[in-house]
Amino acid sequence: MITTRLIQGIITSCIAMLLSQLLCASTLQDVRQKNFIDCGVHSSLPGFAIQSDQGWQGLEVDLCRAVAAAVLNDAQKVRFTPIASEQGYNLLQSGEIDLLVRHNEWTMLPDTALGLTFVTPWYYQEQAFIARLEAGINQLSELSKKKICLYPGAEKSINGLADSVKRIDFPSFGIAVKAFENSQCDALPGEVSRLAIARLNFPSTIKTQLIVTDIAATPIAPLIRQGDHEWFKIVRWTIYWLLNAENLGVTQTSIEQLKSDQHAFQIIKAADLSGSAMGLDANWPIQVIRQTGNYAEIFDRHFGDYQLPRGANNLHHKGGLHFAPPIE
């Protein structure tokens, strides 16, 4: 039976898609006209997007800057819009932002029914847990019958074991962390980046280990409005270039002596040529690396202090999931 609520939902989605199609064709033109990119990022998530006395910092922030360097030759020409929860979908649909980078898990609904399109994975979120050394836990299966601090959303980090552990439930991640610090449980599950950051603030008397599980990594990808093929390609190939640059060993330092590496120099010339077909100026790949660094440099800049392992976020030939098509 078709309900009134379902009909209303379909109509709302169709209106969003039509509005998206009307707006999306002019994204690059609008960005060039106003001379900045309006980029939606997380409101406050260390390592990804956070505002401090030094301005906005984080993995999401530097992706926005890399796109600005490619499109406007200036990584600083970005206006950051802090976004809470799913608010970003509406802001992107309405044209209030040009790019939504905010920690978006690549799922089917936004990619099919909301007039939006995921570009390509920028980060892979792995599941992990922190265990007290004295608990003798070294792998996921050994959590069985152990006391686990759980909070809303944490069950997916111990997939298949939720019913076999001695669960202690808390209303939030922050309260669960405090409970773990106070020895109320043996392990604390969650997203690996979140745990690595929390672990850094533990008292030195607490001895722990961070164990990444083999539960499938969730792709995190930027979103644009559906149908904007030009903008889609610009964002996608900016990300691919950051990964290719890492693979080539092209860094913020070496970019200035690039002509000594003929292989890398020829690839950048090919990127220049292809970039012109997307409406980018010559030397866009040099501007990107000069101003933001390659993927590894960006990752280390924002996660190095947290001792976060690259894991799934390494290049494919180093055991990770990141693979960028070649630039030819």
C-alpha positions as a LaTeX table, in Angstrom:
\begin{tabular}{lrrr}
\hline
Residue & $x$ (\AA) & $y$ (\AA) & $z$ (\AA) \\
\hline
Met1 & 0.00 & 0.00 & 0.00 \\
Ile2 & 1.29 & 3.44 & $-0.95$ \\
Thr3 & 1.03 & 5.71 & 2.08 \\
Thr4 & 0.76 & 9.48 & 2.16 \\
Arg5 & 4.14 & 9.69 & 3.90 \\
Leu6 & 5.78 & 7.61 & 1.13 \\
Ile7 & 4.24 & 9.83 & $-1.57$ \\
Gln8 & 5.46 & 12.94 & 0.24 \\
Gly9 & 8.94 & 11.42 & 0.50 \\
Ile10 & 9.06 & 10.63 & $-3.22$ \\
Ile11 & 7.86 & 14.13 & $-4.14$ \\
Thr12 & 10.46 & 15.72 & $-1.84$ \\
Ser13 & 13.24 & 13.60 & $-3.35$ \\
Cys14 & 12.13 & 14.44 & $-6.90$ \\
Ile15 & 12.07 & 18.17 & $-6.14$ \\
Ala16 & 15.56 & 17.90 & $-4.60$ \\
Met17 & 16.83 & 16.09 & $-7.69$ \\
Leu18 & 15.31 & 18.63 & $-10.09$ \\
Leu19 & 16.70 & 21.54 & $-8.07$ \\
Ser20 & 20.09 & 19.82 & $-7.98$ \\
Gln21 & 20.12 & 19.40 & $-11.75$ \\
Leu22 & 19.27 & 23.08 & $-12.26$ \\
Leu23 & 22.05 & 24.22 & $-9.94$ \\
Cys24 & 24.83 & 21.76 & $-10.60$ \\
Ala25 & 25.75 & 22.71 & $-14.14$ \\
Ser26 & 27.18 & 26.03 & $-12.99$ \\
Thr27 & 29.28 & 24.95 & $-9.98$ \\
Leu28 & 32.66 & 25.66 & $-11.58$ \\
Gln29 & 31.39 & 28.91 & $-13.10$ \\
Asp30 & 29.94 & 30.02 & $-9.75$ \\
Val31 & 33.16 & 29.15 & $-7.90$ \\
Arg32 & 35.22 & 31.13 & $-10.38$ \\
Gln33 & 32.82 & 34.06 & $-10.22$ \\
Lys34 & 32.81 & 34.36 & $-6.43$ \\
Asn35 & 36.51 & 33.36 & $-6.28$ \\
Phe36 & 36.23 & 30.82 & $-3.46$ \\
Ile37 & 34.85 & 27.36 & $-2.74$ \\
Asp38 & 32.22 & 26.93 & $-0.06$ \\
Cys39 & 33.09 & 23.61 & 1.49 \\
Gly40 & 31.03 & 21.72 & 4.08 \\
Val41 & 33.16 & 20.04 & 6.77 \\
His42 & 32.61 & 18.46 & 10.16 \\
Ser43 & 31.82 & 21.01 & 12.87 \\
Ser44 & 34.45 & 19.60 & 15.24 \\
Leu45 & 36.26 & 16.31 & 14.70 \\
Pro46 & 40.01 & 16.20 & 15.51 \\
Gly47 & 42.11 & 14.95 & 12.63 \\
Phe48 & 39.35 & 15.64 & 10.11 \\
Ala49 & 38.06 & 19.17 & 10.66 \\
Ile50 & 38.52 & 21.40 & 13.66 \\
Gln51 & 38.86 & 25.16 & 14.13 \\
Ser52 & 41.65 & 26.50 & 16.32 \\
Asp53 & 43.69 & 29.68 & 16.79 \\
Gln54 & 45.57 & 28.65 & 13.62 \\
Gly55 & 42.33 & 28.42 & 11.63 \\
Trp56 & 40.69 & 25.32 & 10.19 \\
Gln57 & 42.82 & 22.16 & 10.25 \\
Gly58 & 42.22 & 18.53 & 9.27 \\
Leu59 & 42.04 & 15.93 & 6.54 \\
Glu60 & 38.68 & 17.21 & 5.26 \\
Val61 & 39.94 & 20.78 & 5.37 \\
Asp62 & 42.99 & 20.01 & 3.25 \\
Leu63 & 40.90 & 18.21 & 0.63 \\
Cys64 & 38.87 & 21.40 & 0.23 \\
Arg65 & 42.11 & 23.37 & $-0.04$ \\
Ala66 & 43.53 & 20.98 & $-2.61$ \\
Val67 & 40.45 & 21.49 & $-4.81$ \\
Ala68 & 40.78 & 25.26 & $-4.37$ \\
Ala69 & 44.44 & 25.08 & $-5.40$ \\
Ala70 & 43.45 & 23.12 & $-8.51$ \\
Val71 & 40.54 & 25.39 & $-9.49$ \\
Leu72 & 41.61 & 28.83 & $-8.24$ \\
Asn73 & 45.40 & 28.39 & $-7.90$ \\
Asp74 & 45.07 & 29.31 & $-4.22$ \\
Ala75 & 44.44 & 26.77 & $-1.46$ \\
Gln76 & 43.30 & 29.53 & 0.90 \\
Lys77 & 40.30 & 30.50 & $-1.21$ \\
Val78 & 37.91 & 28.32 & 0.75 \\
Arg79 & 35.04 & 29.26 & 3.03 \\
Phe80 & 34.43 & 26.46 & 5.51 \\
Thr81 & 30.89 & 25.72 & 6.59 \\
Pro82 & 30.77 & 23.62 & 9.77 \\
Ile83 & 28.01 & 21.03 & 9.43 \\
Ala84 & 26.28 & 18.88 & 11.98 \\
Ser85 & 24.85 & 15.45 & 11.09 \\
Glu86 & 22.84 & 15.24 & 7.82 \\
Gln87 & 22.31 & 18.99 & 7.50 \\
Gly88 & 24.90 & 19.00 & 4.72 \\
Tyr89 & 22.60 & 17.18 & 2.28 \\
Asn90 & 20.15 & 20.08 & 2.26 \\
Leu91 & 22.88 & 22.71 & 2.01 \\
Leu92 & 24.42 & 20.93 & $-0.97$ \\
Gln93 & 21.07 & 20.36 & $-2.67$ \\
Ser94 & 20.14 & 24.04 & $-2.34$ \\
Gly95 & 23.50 & 25.27 & $-3.67$ \\
Glu96 & 24.58 & 26.90 & $-0.40$ \\
Ile97 & 27.79 & 24.86 & $-0.47$ \\
Asp98 & 29.79 & 23.64 & $-3.47$ \\
Leu99 & 31.33 & 20.51 & $-1.96$ \\
Leu100 & 30.36 & 18.37 & 1.03 \\
Val101 & 33.41 & 16.70 & 2.53 \\
Arg102 & 32.02 & 16.18 & 6.03 \\
His103 & 32.89 & 12.58 & 6.98 \\
Asn104 & 30.27 & 11.18 & 4.59 \\
Glu105 & 29.92 & 7.40 & 4.70 \\
Trp106 & 29.35 & 6.18 & 1.15 \\
Thr107 & 25.88 & 4.63 & 1.33 \\
Met108 & 23.18 & 4.05 & $-1.25$ \\
Leu109 & 20.50 & 6.57 & $-0.24$ \\
Pro110 & 22.41 & 9.85 & $-0.79$ \\
Asp111 & 23.89 & 8.46 & $-4.00$ \\
Thr112 & 20.54 & 7.50 & $-5.52$ \\
Ala113 & 17.57 & 9.32 & $-4.02$ \\
Leu114 & 18.74 & 12.75 & $-2.88$ \\
Gly115 & 20.07 & 14.28 & $-6.09$ \\
Leu116 & 23.66 & 13.87 & $-4.91$ \\
Thr117 & 26.69 & 11.90 & $-6.08$ \\
Phe118 & 29.65 & 10.49 & $-4.18$ \\
Val119 & 32.95 & 11.23 & $-5.91$ \\
Thr120 & 35.55 & 8.66 & $-4.79$ \\
Pro121 & 36.78 & 7.37 & $-1.42$ \\
Trp122 & 39.04 & 9.86 & 0.33 \\
Tyr123 & 39.39 & 7.96 & 3.59 \\
Tyr124 & 38.56 & 4.43 & 4.77 \\
Gln125 & 37.18 & 4.23 & 8.29 \\
Glu126 & 38.30 & 1.02 & 9.99 \\
Gln127 & 36.87 & $-0.50$ & 13.14 \\
Ala128 & 39.08 & $-1.21$ & 16.13 \\
Phe129 & 39.14 & $-1.48$ & 19.90 \\
Ile130 & 41.38 & $-0.34$ & 22.72 \\
Ala131 & 42.20 & $-3.07$ & 25.24 \\
Arg132 & 43.95 & $-2.93$ & 28.57 \\
Leu133 & 47.23 & $-4.83$ & 28.41 \\
Glu134 & 46.41 & $-6.77$ & 31.58 \\
Ala135 & 43.22 & $-8.07$ & 29.96 \\
Gly136 & 45.26 & $-10.22$ & 27.56 \\
Ile137 & 43.15 & $-9.35$ & 24.52 \\
Asn138 & 44.98 & $-9.47$ & 21.17 \\
Gln139 & 42.24 & $-10.08$ & 18.62 \\
Leu140 & 38.51 & $-9.53$ & 18.13 \\
Ser141 & 37.45 & $-13.08$ & 19.09 \\
Glu142 & 39.10 & $-12.70$ & 22.49 \\
Leu143 & 36.60 & $-10.02$ & 23.48 \\
Ser144 & 34.09 & $-12.79$ & 24.21 \\
Lys145 & 33.08 & $-12.80$ & 27.91 \\
Lys146 & 35.11 & $-9.63$ & 28.52 \\
Lys147 & 33.64 & $-6.42$ & 29.94 \\
Ile148 & 33.09 & $-3.99$ & 27.06 \\
Cys149 & 32.20 & $-0.30$ & 27.31 \\
Leu150 & 29.51 & 0.26 & 24.67 \\
Tyr151 & 27.72 & 3.38 & 23.48 \\
Pro152 & 25.27 & 4.16 & 20.63 \\
Gly153 & 26.72 & 2.95 & 17.32 \\
Ala154 & 29.58 & 0.91 & 18.84 \\
Glu155 & 28.05 & $-2.51$ & 18.18 \\
Lys156 & 29.25 & $-2.53$ & 14.57 \\
Ser157 & 32.84 & $-2.45$ & 15.85 \\
Ile158 & 32.40 & $-5.84$ & 17.49 \\
Asn159 & 30.27 & $-7.35$ & 14.75 \\
Gly160 & 29.06 & $-10.84$ & 15.66 \\
Leu161 & 30.21 & $-10.62$ & 19.28 \\
Ala162 & 27.73 & $-8.17$ & 20.80 \\
Asp163 & 25.74 & $-10.99$ & 22.45 \\
Ser164 & 28.78 & $-12.81$ & 23.88 \\
Val165 & 30.46 & $-9.93$ & 25.70 \\
Lys166 & 29.70 & $-8.52$ & 29.13 \\
Arg167 & 28.34 & $-5.25$ & 27.88 \\
Ile168 & 28.23 & $-2.09$ & 29.94 \\
Asp169 & 26.18 & 0.53 & 28.12 \\
Phe170 & 26.77 & 4.27 & 28.27 \\
Pro171 & 24.82 & 7.11 & 26.66 \\
Ser172 & 27.78 & 8.58 & 24.73 \\
Phe173 & 31.30 & 7.91 & 23.49 \\
Gly174 & 32.78 & 10.47 & 25.88 \\
Ile175 & 31.21 & 8.85 & 28.94 \\
Ala176 & 32.31 & 5.41 & 27.73 \\
Val177 & 35.90 & 6.67 & 27.43 \\
Lys178 & 35.82 & 7.92 & 31.02 \\
Ala179 & 34.44 & 4.57 & 32.17 \\
Phe180 & 37.28 & 2.77 & 30.39 \\
Glu181 & 39.80 & 5.08 & 32.05 \\
Asn182 & 38.23 & 4.24 & 35.42 \\
Ser183 & 38.69 & 0.48 & 34.85 \\
Gln184 & 34.99 & $-0.26$ & 34.46 \\
Cys185 & 35.68 & $-2.40$ & 31.40 \\
Asp186 & 38.42 & $-4.31$ & 29.61 \\
Ala187 & 37.95 & $-2.88$ & 26.12 \\
Leu188 & 36.47 & 0.07 & 24.25 \\
Pro189 & 35.41 & $-0.45$ & 20.60 \\
Gly190 & 34.90 & 2.17 & 17.90 \\
Glu191 & 36.26 & 3.81 & 14.78 \\
Val192 & 40.05 & 3.59 & 14.74 \\
Ser193 & 40.63 & 7.33 & 14.27 \\
Arg194 & 38.30 & 8.18 & 17.15 \\
Leu195 & 40.00 & 5.69 & 19.45 \\
Ala196 & 43.52 & 6.80 & 18.51 \\
Ile197 & 42.67 & 10.39 & 19.40 \\
Ala198 & 40.99 & 9.41 & 22.68 \\
Arg199 & 43.89 & 7.15 & 23.63 \\
Leu200 & 46.36 & 10.01 & 23.33 \\
Asn201 & 44.70 & 11.70 & 26.30 \\
Phe202 & 44.78 & 8.68 & 28.63 \\
Pro203 & 46.83 & 9.04 & 31.82 \\
Ser204 & 50.30 & 7.51 & 31.47 \\
Thr205 & 49.42 & 4.94 & 34.12 \\
Ile206 & 46.94 & 3.25 & 31.77 \\
Lys207 & 48.68 & 0.73 & 29.53 \\
Thr208 & 46.70 & $-0.14$ & 26.42 \\
Gln209 & 46.99 & $-1.39$ & 22.88 \\
Leu210 & 45.01 & $-0.31$ & 19.83 \\
Ile211 & 43.90 & $-3.28$ & 17.74 \\
Val212 & 42.46 & $-2.77$ & 14.26 \\
Thr213 & 39.95 & $-5.48$ & 13.34 \\
Asp214 & 39.36 & $-7.15$ & 9.98 \\
Ile215 & 35.79 & $-5.84$ & 9.78 \\
Ala216 & 35.34 & $-4.22$ & 6.36 \\
Ala217 & 36.48 & $-0.59$ & 6.16 \\
Thr218 & 33.77 & 1.97 & 5.42 \\
Pro219 & 34.57 & 4.32 & 2.49 \\
Ile220 & 34.32 & 8.03 & 3.28 \\
Ala221 & 33.83 & 10.18 & 0.19 \\
Pro222 & 33.00 & 13.79 & $-0.75$ \\
Leu223 & 29.59 & 14.59 & $-2.20$ \\
Ile224 & 28.59 & 16.90 & $-5.03$ \\
Arg225 & 25.29 & 17.63 & $-6.74$ \\
Gln226 & 24.13 & 14.97 & $-9.19$ \\
Gly227 & 24.76 & 15.56 & $-12.87$ \\
Asp228 & 27.65 & 18.02 & $-12.59$ \\
His229 & 30.13 & 15.96 & $-14.58$ \\
Glu230 & 32.68 & 18.76 & $-14.90$ \\
Trp231 & 32.82 & 19.39 & $-11.14$ \\
Phe232 & 32.78 & 15.64 & $-10.47$ \\
Lys233 & 35.88 & 15.10 & $-12.60$ \\
Ile234 & 37.74 & 18.04 & $-11.05$ \\
Val235 & 37.21 & 16.80 & $-7.49$ \\
Arg236 & 37.87 & 13.17 & $-8.42$ \\
Trp237 & 41.10 & 13.84 & $-10.28$ \\
Thr238 & 42.34 & 16.19 & $-7.57$ \\
Ile239 & 42.05 & 13.27 & $-5.14$ \\
Tyr240 & 43.62 & 10.87 & $-7.65$ \\
Trp241 & 46.49 & 13.30 & $-8.19$ \\
Leu242 & 47.21 & 13.49 & $-4.44$ \\
Leu243 & 47.48 & 9.68 & $-4.41$ \\
Asn244 & 49.50 & 9.52 & $-7.64$ \\
Ala245 & 51.87 & 12.15 & $-6.28$ \\
Glu246 & 52.49 & 10.05 & $-3.17$ \\
Asn247 & 53.15 & 7.01 & $-5.34$ \\
Leu248 & 55.63 & 9.03 & $-7.45$ \\
Gly249 & 57.33 & 10.49 & $-4.40$ \\
Val250 & 56.35 & 14.02 & $-5.42$ \\
Thr251 & 56.20 & 16.13 & $-2.25$ \\
Gln252 & 55.98 & 19.79 & $-1.26$ \\
Thr253 & 59.77 & 19.85 & $-1.14$ \\
Ser254 & 60.56 & 17.89 & $-4.30$ \\
Ile255 & 57.98 & 19.68 & $-6.45$ \\
Glu256 & 60.38 & 22.60 & $-6.82$ \\
Gln257 & 63.10 & 20.35 & $-8.32$ \\
Leu258 & 60.70 & 18.36 & $-10.43$ \\
Lys259 & 62.58 & 18.63 & $-13.74$ \\
Ser260 & 65.28 & 16.36 & $-12.32$ \\
Asp261 & 62.71 & 13.53 & $-12.24$ \\
Gln262 & 61.73 & 13.10 & $-15.87$ \\
His263 & 59.15 & 10.39 & $-15.18$ \\
Ala264 & 57.23 & 12.55 & $-12.69$ \\
Phe265 & 57.70 & 15.61 & $-14.91$ \\
Gln266 & 56.09 & 13.86 & $-17.88$ \\
Ile267 & 53.14 & 12.71 & $-15.74$ \\
Ile268 & 52.55 & 16.27 & $-14.55$ \\
Lys269 & 52.66 & 17.49 & $-18.14$ \\
Ala270 & 50.00 & 14.90 & $-18.98$ \\
Ala271 & 47.93 & 16.09 & $-16.00$ \\
Asp272 & 48.28 & 19.68 & $-17.23$ \\
Leu273 & 46.98 & 18.69 & $-20.66$ \\
Ser274 & 44.04 & 16.69 & $-19.29$ \\
Gly275 & 43.30 & 19.43 & $-16.77$ \\
Ser276 & 42.73 & 21.95 & $-19.52$ \\
Ala277 & 39.87 & 19.76 & $-20.77$ \\
Met278 & 38.27 & 20.15 & $-17.32$ \\
Gly279 & 38.70 & 23.90 & $-17.33$ \\
Leu280 & 41.78 & 23.98 & $-15.11$ \\
Asp281 & 44.77 & 26.26 & $-15.64$ \\
Ala282 & 48.20 & 24.92 & $-16.57$ \\
Asn283 & 50.33 & 23.80 & $-13.62$ \\
Trp284 & 47.29 & 22.90 & $-11.51$ \\
Pro285 & 48.97 & 19.70 & $-10.26$ \\
Ile286 & 52.04 & 21.67 & $-9.19$ \\
Gln287 & 49.86 & 24.18 & $-7.35$ \\
Val288 & 48.05 & 21.38 & $-5.49$ \\
Ile289 & 51.21 & 19.69 & $-4.20$ \\
Arg290 & 53.06 & 22.93 & $-3.57$ \\
Gln291 & 50.24 & 24.24 & $-1.40$ \\
Thr292 & 48.87 & 21.10 & 0.33 \\
Gly293 & 51.35 & 18.25 & $-0.16$ \\
Asn294 & 50.50 & 14.74 & $-1.37$ \\
Tyr295 & 48.09 & 12.36 & 0.38 \\
Ala296 & 50.73 & 10.94 & 2.73 \\
Glu297 & 51.86 & 14.41 & 3.77 \\
Ile298 & 48.28 & 15.47 & 4.49 \\
Phe299 & 47.56 & 12.28 & 6.44 \\
Asp300 & 50.72 & 12.56 & 8.53 \\
Arg301 & 50.13 & 16.25 & 9.17 \\
His302 & 46.80 & 15.60 & 10.83 \\
Phe303 & 47.15 & 12.10 & 12.27 \\
Gly304 & 50.86 & 11.77 & 13.00 \\
Asp305 & 50.51 & 13.00 & 16.58 \\
Tyr306 & 47.75 & 10.46 & 17.20 \\
Gln307 & 49.96 & 7.57 & 16.03 \\
Leu308 & 47.15 & 6.45 & 13.75 \\
Pro309 & 48.28 & 3.60 & 11.46 \\
Arg310 & 47.69 & 4.12 & 7.74 \\
Gly311 & 46.10 & 0.67 & 7.47 \\
Ala312 & 43.40 & 0.68 & 4.79 \\
Asn313 & 44.39 & 4.26 & 3.95 \\
Asn314 & 47.71 & 3.16 & 2.55 \\
Leu315 & 48.34 & 2.79 & $-1.17$ \\
His316 & 47.21 & $-0.55$ & $-2.60$ \\
His317 & 50.72 & $-1.91$ & $-3.14$ \\
Lys318 & 51.48 & $-1.21$ & 0.52 \\
Gly319 & 48.51 & $-3.22$ & 1.77 \\
Gly320 & 45.93 & $-0.43$ & 1.71 \\
Leu321 & 42.78 & 0.20 & $-0.32$ \\
His322 & 43.74 & 3.42 & $-2.06$ \\
Phe323 & 44.25 & 3.05 & $-5.79$ \\
Ala324 & 44.37 & 5.92 & $-8.25$ \\
Pro325 & 44.04 & 5.36 & $-12.01$ \\
Pro326 & 47.20 & 6.39 & $-13.85$ \\
Ile327 & 47.62 & 9.83 & $-15.37$ \\
Glu328 & 48.49 & 9.42 & $-19.04$ \\
\hline
\end{tabular}
